[in-house]
């Protein structure tokens, strides 16, 4: 069963619709007593890093996730802000500490010209790096387009599997670290490619 972590900042309804289409069993909750029975987790997110990590802490979910992900090694998929929260820290709102599951920081796009708009909104490709080694990209062609909405991007500082997107700077738009998976783009809004990615994730063996 997939546990969708509802901490009040994620597009859980879009994910719910896709999981229904895929025939997956899932629960949407922010209660540990509900989520502890999940075999996989999805951490969605839209909004501000500081508020996101504060809500997870207030709900008692940070220690719970450390136990489930780092100790029990259950798969997790972080999406957009959910990806960023997995990192050590973020520049958004000053310096804010994250979950620390992945070594590295979250940085703001900074462009010297006005040719590229912030936030980065729309379709962009994912390619290069470890594209063909990342398990949730199985059956998806390198260079496939996915849908992005973000002003900050993750910068890993450890040896993990990454594939990249170019938006003024080349950044890691999908990563895998053992049982931890994350996308800066929104697979639930990325049509057939996103559907395949989510299908791959829910079919992962624990």
N, C-alpha and C positions, 0 to 999 in steps of 0.2 A: 504494500500500500504506500502511496505517495503522500507525504505530509507537506502541505503547502503552508508556509509560515506566514500568518496574517498578522502583521504588526502595525497595520494601518497605513502603510506607505507603498503598497504594491498593487499592481494591476491584476489582482487575483481572479477577477471574472474572466478576463481574456484567457488566462491559463486554464481556468476551469472548463471553458468551452472547448479548448483544444484537447484536454485530457478526456473529456466526455467523448469527443470524436474518435479518440484513439482507444476507447474502451478501457481506460485505466481506472483502477480503484484508488480513490484519494480521499483525503480529509482536509478541510480548510479550518485552521484553528490557531490560536495563540496560547493554548493551554497545554502545559507539559503532559498532563494526564491523557490528553488526546493524541499528542504527537509522539509519545514514547513508543507507540505501537507501529510507527511507520518504518518501512524498510529503506526508503529513499526520502530525501527532502528537497524542496524547491524554495529558495529564498529570493522572492521577487523584490522589486524596489523602484520607486519613482520619487524623486525629491532630494532632500538635503542629508548629507552624510551624518552631520552632528545629531540631527533629530532622529535619524534612523537607528544609530547605535544607542542613543538614549532610550528609545522605545524598547529595543531588545533587552537592555539592562533592566528597565522598569518592570518588564514582564517576566524577568528571571530566566530569559532564554539564552543568555550568553554562556553561562556555565553548562546549561543543558546541551547546547550545541557542541561545546568543546568535548563533552563526554560522548555524545553520539557520533560525532565526526572524527575526532582525533583519537579516541580510545576504542570505540566500537567499530570504527572505520565504515560507517554507513555512507553511501554516496550522497553528495549534495550538489545541486546546481544553483549557483548564484546568477541572477539576471539583472543587468544594468546596475542600479544602486546596490542590489544584492551581491553582485560581483565585487564592487568596490569595498563593501563592508567586510569582506573576507581578508582584506589587506591590513598591514600594521597600522597605517595612518593615512590621513587625507589633508590636503591643503585647504579644503573647503571649510570656510568658517574659522580660519586660522590653522592651528595644528590640532587635529582630533584623532585620538587613538581608535582603531578598529578592532575587529576580532583577533587579528594576528595569526590567522590560519595560513596565510601566504606572506612571506617576507617581501616588503616593498611598500611603495607609497602611491597615492592617487593624486594626480597633478591636473592643473587647469590648462586647457588649450590657450596658448599665447601666440598670436600672429602679429607680425610687424606690418602687415598690410591688411586691408579690409576685403581682400578677395574671398576669403572664407568666413562664413558666418558662425557665430557661437550663439546657441548650441549647434552641434553637428546633428542635423535632422535629415533623415532620408535613407535611401538605399546605398550601400557600399559593399565592396567585395572583401572577402577574407581569403588570404593565401599565404604561402611561404612558411618558413619555419618547420614546425613539426605537424603540419596539417594532416598528413596521412597516418600519424601515430596517435592522434587524439581520438579516443574511442567513440565519442558521441558524434563524430563527423563521418562515420562509416557510411558509405553509399552516397555521399555528397561530393560533388565535383569541386576541385580546388578552383578558387576564383568566384565561387557562388556569392550572390548578393544577399545581404540580410538588412533588416531595418534598424536604424540607430536613432536614439534621441538622448544626447548627453553633452555636457560642457566640460567634464573631467574624464580622465582616462587613467587606467592602472599602469604602473611601472614596476614589474616584478624585480626583485633583487636576490633571486635564487635560481638554481637550475631546475626549471620545470618545463613542461611541454607548452609551447605557445604557437599560435598562428596570428597573422597580423592584418591590419587595415591601415591605409594611408589617408589621413585627412590633415594635410599640412605638416604633420609629423607621423611617423610610423609607430603605431602602438599595438600592444597585445590585446586583440579583441576577443580571443578565446584561449582559455588555458586549461590544463589538466595537471594536478598534483596528486598522484595516487588516486584516492577516492573523491577528490575535490575537483569539481568542474565549474567553469564560470564563463559567461558571455557578456561582453559589453553591449551587444545588440540584443534585440527582443526576438527570440525565436517564435514566440507565440503570435507575433505580428508579421512573420516572414514567410507566410504562405507555405508552399510544398517543402522547401528546404528546412524551414523552421520546424515543420511538422515531423520531418524525418529525424531531425536532431533530438526533439523531445521523445520520439519513439525509441531512439537509440538509448536515451538516458533511462527511461522507465524499464527497458529490457535488460539493463545492466545486472549482472549477477553479483550479489553481495558476498 
